[in-house]
Each structure stands twice: as structure tokens, then as C-alpha cells.
């Protein structure tokens, strides 16, 4: 495998049933009140099943499948957010993931302070974040609100700041879960230009999307997922045809 690459061999990933158990006093009391009723056993979820793939430097790969097919789980596994249960996973290169971009904000801190906090979560030093702070502020275009607490922001304003921070620095491996589409028309256009710049600069890009036209315009290869398995791996045109003809669900 080249300097940057992804190699997966018979990878399995389970979500533990512990994640579905009561985690608050309210839910615990509710379960006690229902104690006389028959309880349904919650089993572990086998989210990825025997996934094998090799993705090399220079590839642009789409991920196709219905909701719950395993696309997002696959991306989060590659990003290192979900540990695998079995198999082998080798990821070479710096990963930049653009999903759940609004996570990590401190509501009582200002937007400017959250630039630093979010940068630390992304693995950057305070000095690195200070060097790109003004570029992030300019891109988010929040005016005086950048010095107001995040809790005063609308949802759209939070997305704009989160997007500006998350896309301020690229990576060798770029992971996208759908295309960012929040904000007004001018910001959406600006965001798409930023994404395409990151796509061009990344050595490997993977995009999970239901938009076949976007996948065909960006990705030369696509993986089709069904119930946690890769059921097709090939050119994007053929992958979309396979999905529509075999799985039979609209994208």
C-alpha cells in the first residue's frame, strides 16, 4: 500500500446493547413501573459484516445504500470513532472527517473561544488555531456575533461556524457524509466551493450520499452497502445501476 491508503480485511463492527440500556433516573423509574410487563431483549447490533476493501492514493470513492445500510458507520470506523470487533484495519494518512460538525461547542463560550476549543478536539495546537482564526471568522461571516456566546446563535449560525472550523485545514483522507446544505444561498455556494477545494487537495476522498448526480460527478468508484455488507464495488455508474436494480430503493 502507498504512503496514504486504506486496507480493510474481513472487518466486523458491533454496537453493544449496553448503549441502549437506561442511562438516567427517569428512564430507570420508567423501567421499574413497567417491570410486570414482558421485556424485549435488546441484542447487540452487527453493524458491519465482513467488510473488505482496499482504497489507494488518488481515489474518489462513493458510498451508496439505504438508510441504515452501514455507510455512516463505515465512515466513522475509518475515522477511528468506532472500534472494530474483528478483522484487520490499516489506515495510513491524516483523516479529516466532515460529519457531526456541530459537536464540541461550549454554549457559554463565545464563537471565537469555540474556535480554539473545537480546534483542540480536531487535534490542533492553540498556536495553529490562532494562526487561522481570522480566516475562520471571515468565512463564517457572523459579524459581531463571533464574540457572543454560542447559546445566542441560531442553528444556522452554529452550522456556519462549525463548517468554517472543520474545513479550515484539510487532510490526506477526506470523509464526507452528505453535502453540507445549511445556511442561505450565498453561504451554501461558498461552502460547496470550499468542499470541492478540499476534495481536490485530498489524496483519498470518500463520500456517502443519496445524490447520485453528485456521486457520478465526483467519484469514479463506489461501494454499495446493504445490511452492513459491501455487495458491489466498481465504477460509480455501474454501482448506481446495481443499487436501483438489485436493492430497488430510491436514493
HELIX and SHEET records of a PDB file:
HELIX    1   1 UNK A   17  UNK A   20  5                                   4    
HELIX    2   2 UNK A   25  UNK A   33  1                                   9    
HELIX    3   3 UNK A   71  UNK A   78  1                                   8    
HELIX    4   4 UNK A  111  UNK A  121  1                                  11    
HELIX    5   5 UNK A  126  UNK A  140  1                                  15    
HELIX    6   6 UNK A  143  UNK A  147  5                                   5    
HELIX    7   7 UNK A  150  UNK A  152  5                                   3    
HELIX    8   8 UNK A  155  UNK A  166  1                                  12    
HELIX    9   9 UNK A  185  UNK A  201  1                                  17    
HELIX   10  10 UNK A  212  UNK A  218  1                                   7    
HELIX   11  11 UNK A  236  UNK A  242  1                                   7    
HELIX   12  12 UNK A  243  UNK A  247  3                                   5    
SHEET    1   A 3 UNK A  45  UNK A  56  0                                        
SHEET    2   A 3 UNK A   5  UNK A  15 -1                                        
SHEET    3   A 3 UNK A  86  UNK A  92 -1                                        
SHEET    1   B 6 UNK A  95  UNK A  98  0                                        
SHEET    2   B 6 UNK A 173  UNK A 177  1                                        
SHEET    3   B 6 UNK A 204  UNK A 208  1                                        
SHEET    4   B 6 UNK A  60  UNK A  64  1                                        
SHEET    5   B 6 UNK A 221  UNK A 226  1                                        
SHEET    6   B 6 UNK A 229  UNK A 235 -1                                        
END                                                                             
